[in-house]
Amino acid sequence: MADSVKKRRVLKRRIGIVGYGHLGAYLVQEVLKRDDVELAFVWNRSVEKVQGQVEDKFILSDLDKFAERNADLIVEVAHPSITEEYGEAFLDVADYMVGSPTALANQKVETKLREKANTCGHALYVPAGAFWGAQDIKKMADRGSLKGLKVTMRKHPSSFKLNSPLKEKNDSIGADAAVLYDGPVRDLCPLAPNNVNTMAAAAIAAHNLGFDVVRGCLVSDPSLTDFHIVEVDVTGPGDAAKGKAFTVKTVRTNPAQVGAVTGTATYASFLSSMLGARGNDDGLHLC
């Protein structure tokens, strides 16, 4: 009996979804379609949004009772505050995927979760999302050859959900594109927690630079009615001042409706990350 249960758990991974916005709803439906994973639970701050959309047996109304659902992987797609409040507790019972890695821009949160993941027997995962080239950049960081990294995100003004003072700056945008922010990712994350998870993932991949050295740039562009654009500029060994350094630049054009926070292609990328978040007993890993 024990062997059969163990075999089932290895073959069919139980996933708990925290958050039922557009991305959370997409992930829930994808899990329900598949034979290699099963839904342990879905939680949303407003339970009414989930009722009628998912069978009652899957709905977790009280997040404090998550451990009762025996998830193998818990996936947060709600808000960075979930990681701050529950991250360590999630890791006590399951692997944990931080869908809002802007939470890790808080140095105390990042440190305590890294320490927990190194000792609890469960792994902490950060999805690459819209961050193209994450694994290659991590390899450079591992070797110490990564010297600079900048991520520029261009979106229609209505696609940004910002806190002050960036909100006021974005609200005043006219017909022309404007730079809302250009500086360290750590300082940007609390100003745009819903928009810059790509940049937070970049800071995790570029671990030899981190949140304080990796740069983020937000551009509000009224002409971008059909796409989000993410540019990644990598600098490696060599003399950058003389134009003789190793450099890579990628431009990712992601279809997106006006007002959408997340581009269309990011949904599938996130699903792949979730399905790939396995196989590690501890530590922090990109997926």
MOUR-V529588 format. One record per run of one state. SS is the DSSP state (@ for helix, = for strand, . for the rest). FROM is the first residue (numbers start at 1). TO is the last residue. If there is no record, write none. Layout:
BEGIN
ss=SS from=FROM to=TO
ss=SS from=FROM to=TO
END
This chain:
BEGIN
ss=. from=1 to=1
ss=@ from=2 to=11
ss=. from=12 to=12
ss== from=13 to=18
ss=. from=19 to=21
ss=@ from=22 to=33
ss=. from=34 to=36
ss== from=37 to=43
ss=. from=44 to=46
ss=@ from=47 to=49
ss=. from=50 to=50
ss== from=51 to=51
ss=. from=52 to=53
ss== from=54 to=54
ss=. from=55 to=55
ss=@ from=56 to=58
ss== from=59 to=59
ss=. from=60 to=62
ss=@ from=63 to=69
ss=. from=70 to=72
ss== from=73 to=76
ss=. from=77 to=79
ss=@ from=80 to=93
ss=. from=94 to=94
ss== from=95 to=98
ss=. from=99 to=100
ss=@ from=101 to=105
ss=. from=106 to=106
ss=@ from=107 to=117
ss=. from=118 to=123
ss== from=124 to=126
ss=. from=127 to=133
ss=@ from=134 to=143
ss=. from=144 to=147
ss== from=148 to=155
ss=. from=156 to=156
ss=@ from=157 to=159
ss=. from=160 to=165
ss=@ from=166 to=171
ss=. from=172 to=177
ss== from=178 to=184
ss=@ from=185 to=189
ss=. from=190 to=196
ss=@ from=197 to=205
ss=. from=206 to=209
ss=@ from=210 to=213
ss=. from=214 to=214
ss== from=215 to=220
ss=. from=221 to=226
ss== from=227 to=239
ss=@ from=240 to=242
ss=. from=243 to=243
ss== from=244 to=255
ss=. from=256 to=263
ss=@ from=264 to=276
ss=. from=277 to=283
ss== from=284 to=286
ss=. from=287 to=287
END
